[in-house]
Amino acid sequence: MPVFEYKCKNCGHITEFLEKADFHGEHICSNCRGQVMEKLLSTFSARISGSSSLTSSDSCPTGTCPLS
């Protein structure tokens, strides 16, 4: 299950919740116990390990990149 961040509209506290993607229930702020929470857009990053020296501006040697 993914982790989603919510910001309390009452006090501004940001709390993370582990939930299913199709969750439609309500969350309670862990700081003020408020029930009006706004779901935040979160970013993520991924690390790919390997011996490739390609940068994001380079093209793949074969012409078709399996990572694009």
C-alpha positions in Angstrom: 0.0 0.0 0.0 1.3 3.5 -0.8 1.9 6.3 1.7 -0.1 9.5 1.1 0.5 12.8 2.8 -2.4 14.9 4.0 -2.4 18.5 5.3 -4.8 19.5 8.0 -6.9 22.6 6.9 -7.3 23.5 10.6 -3.7 23.6 11.9 -1.6 23.0 8.8 0.1 19.9 10.2 1.2 17.3 7.6 0.6 13.7 8.4 1.3 10.5 6.4 -1.2 7.7 6.0 -0.7 4.2 4.6 -3.8 3.5 2.5 -5.1 1.8 -0.5 -5.2 3.8 -3.7 -9.0 3.7 -3.8 -9.5 4.7 -0.2 -12.5 7.2 0.3 -12.7 7.4 4.1 -11.7 10.3 6.4 -8.5 10.8 8.3 -8.0 12.6 11.6 -5.1 15.1 12.2 -2.6 13.7 14.7 -1.9 17.2 15.9 -5.3 18.9 16.5 -7.7 16.0 15.9 -9.2 18.0 13.0 -11.1 16.1 10.3 -10.7 18.3 7.3 -7.6 17.0 5.6 -6.3 17.9 2.1 -4.5 15.2 0.1 -1.1 16.5 -1.1 0.7 15.7 -4.3 3.9 14.0 -3.5 7.0 13.4 -5.6 9.1 10.4 -5.6 12.5 9.3 -6.9 14.0 6.1 -8.0 17.6 5.0 -8.1 18.8 2.7 -10.8 22.1 1.0 -10.2 24.3 -0.3 -12.9 27.4 0.5 -14.9 25.8 2.7 -17.6 27.4 6.1 -18.1 24.4 7.6 -19.9 22.9 10.8 -18.7 19.3 11.9 -19.2 20.3 13.9 -22.3 22.1 10.9 -24.0 20.3 8.4 -26.1 20.5 4.6 -25.8 23.1 2.9 -27.9 20.6 0.5 -29.4 18.2 3.3 -30.4 15.4 2.1 -28.1 15.8 2.6 -24.4 14.1 0.1 -22.1 13.9 2.8 -19.4 11.8 5.3 -21.4 
